[in-house]
Amino acid sequence: MSSLVPALTRLFGFPAFRPGQERVVRAAIEGRDTLALMPTGSGKSLTYQLAAMLRPTPTLVLSPLIALMKDQMDKLPPEIAGQATLLNSSLEPDEAARRLRGVADGRYRLLYAAPERLRQRSFVDALAEIDVGLVVIDEVHCVSMWGHDFRPDYLFIRRALERIGRPSILGMTATATPETERQIAEALGRNPEIVRTSVVRPNLRYDIELVD
């Protein structure tokens, strides 16, 4: 099994992976459905960004907030930034179509979009023609109907994935209970591999001081 560290260093400049990252990247590259439970700041975004650069087909990233998509785009290293694009409601139809053509012709390997765009049949049909191989679902806990962050648009994901050829999925979230994990798997119609890393931060220390 070849190491992914050289690709990590070449594209991101890091000498080693953080806990859990390499396992998630490898699962995504190999097309295994995966649910990654990794705390905020653990490098979840890097896992699918690196996988997207190493896969033969484009990757779709579904993210609930335009601001979050833009932030992730702005933080991409130069070696990747030119190969990523996003679709949002502020784009004119012609510009959105141009960006989709860019994904189809290989100019872009990473496409960011909001889940509600899956309601558009034209968008789903375009994804089917593009042959998207991996769909990343950021904040995947939003699919849980019993969670505080439930978003109805996430319920369109399963049907859309069936229509575009059932690509592999990578669900990302900072935390989920076993019941939420079960609900995610059921809502998406998959039996994903679970990658869970510790929420304990060894570099953080708490001091408690009593005052009058």
Secondary structure, 3 states (H helix, E strand, C coil): CCCCHHHHHHHHCCCCCCCCHHHHHHHHHCCCCEEEECCCCCCHHHHHHHHHHHCCCCEEEECCCHHHHHHHHHCCCHHHHCCEEECCCCCCHHHHHHHHHHHHCCCCCEEEECHHHHHCHHHHHHHHHHCCCEEEEECHHHHCCCCCCCCHHHHHHHHHHHHCCCCEEEEEECCCCHHHHHHHHHHHCCCCEEEECCCCCCCCCCCCCCCC
